[in-house]
Amino acid sequence: MNSTLSHSGIAQRTESFTQTLPGKATLAVAATALVAVCAHISFPLPFTPVPLTLQTFAVILVGLALGPVVGFSALALYLLEGAAGLPVFSPQGAGGIAQLVGPTGGYLFAYPLAAAAAGWLVRTLPGINSRFTRATIASVGATAVIFAFGAGWLAYFDHLSTIAVWTLAIVPFLPGEVLKIAAASGIYSTLQRTKRS
């Protein structure tokens, strides 16, 4: 009985802290660290300048878990950290501002919007009771934002045709994105279930 009350008290205090401005700032900084770690789990592909990373998994999860405002803020902070020269981007790129304006810059600039889209959609989709289904739909929406910005910028940067950009910037990443969406949605729905119990 005492341990249950103690656990409940800790959970309530933690929930209260995360609703304060310092709590939200702490979560945003922690989120940038998660995205940076996932960016360094990176594998170059010989036929495209876009590496295979876990970044998009982290971006989606941050958006789902923190919501549109804190999610957007966390990813904007992540871009500022990278622009300042901190080693938060994928090691496959030039780093710093050069990476933001390089061939993968569109993906990077999409991250704040994608996190906001995931956070907003998962909280506002009507008529869907399943947390996992809501999270999956929100994650697909966030992924669409990332692909649209990333592929669009790469097409502009390298003067690529639609077929070329489809082959270099989207198709190779679709199987991995399916797994990342499933993982982020599963973790989010588990966290929500744990929070309510």
Residue pairs with C-beta under 8 A, 6 or more apart in sequence:
11 195
15 195
17 23
18 24
18 27
24 66
24 70
24 73
27 66
27 70
27 74
28 66
28 70
28 73
28 74
28 77
29 74
29 77
31 58
31 62
31 66
31 70
31 71
31 74
31 75
31 78
32 74
32 75
32 77
32 78
32 81
32 88
34 58
34 61
34 62
35 55
35 58
35 59
35 62
35 74
35 75
35 78
35 88
35 111
36 78
36 81
36 86
36 87
36 88
36 89
37 58
38 53
38 54
38 55
38 57
38 58
39 53
39 54
39 55
39 58
39 88
39 89
39 90
40 90
40 91
41 53
41 54
42 51
42 52
42 53
42 54
42 90
42 91
42 92
43 51
43 52
43 53
44 51
44 52
44 92
45 51
45 52
45 172
47 168
47 172
48 168
48 169
48 172
49 102
49 103
49 104
49 154
49 158
49 168
50 103
50 104
50 107
50 150
50 154
50 168
50 169
50 172
50 173
51 90
51 92
51 93
51 104
52 172
52 173
52 176
53 90
53 92
54 180
55 90
55 107
55 111
56 107
56 114
56 143
56 146
56 177
56 180
57 180
57 183
57 184
59 75
59 111
59 114
59 115
59 118
59 142
59 146
60 114
60 115
60 118
60 139
60 142
60 143
60 180
60 181
60 184
61 184
61 187
61 188
62 71
62 74
62 75
62 115
63 71
63 75
63 114
63 115
63 116
63 117
63 118
63 119
63 122
63 138
63 142
64 71
64 118
64 119
64 122
64 135
64 138
64 139
64 184
64 185
64 188
65 71
65 188
65 191
66 74
66 115
66 119
67 119
67 120
67 123
68 115
68 116
68 117
68 119
68 120
68 123
69 116
69 119
70 119
71 112
71 115
71 116
71 118
71 119
72 112
72 113
72 115
72 116
72 119
73 112
74 115
75 111
75 112
75 114
75 115
76 112
78 88
78 111
79 100
79 108
79 109
79 111
79 112
81 88
82 88
82 89
82 95
82 96
82 99
82 100
82 108
83 96
83 97
83 100
84 96
85 95
85 96
87 95
89 95
89 99
89 108
90 99
90 104
93 99
93 102
93 104
94 102
99 105
99 108
100 108
100 109
102 157
103 153
103 154
103 157
103 158
104 150
104 154
105 153
105 157
106 149
106 150
106 151
106 152
106 153
106 154
106 157
107 146
107 149
107 150
107 153
109 149
109 153
110 145
110 146
110 148
110 149
110 150
111 146
113 145
113 149
114 142
114 143
114 145
114 146
115 142
117 138
117 141
117 142
117 145
118 138
118 139
118 141
118 142
119 138
120 138
121 134
121 137
121 138
121 141
121 142
122 134
122 135
122 137
122 138
122 188
125 134
125 137
125 138
128 134
128 137
130 189
131 188
131 189
131 192
131 193
132 185
132 186
132 189
135 184
135 185
135 188
135 189
136 181
136 182
136 185
139 181
139 184
139 185
140 181
143 177
143 181
147 169
147 170
147 173
150 169
151 165
151 166
151 169
151 170
154 160
154 165
154 168
154 169
155 161
155 162
155 164
155 165
155 169
160 168
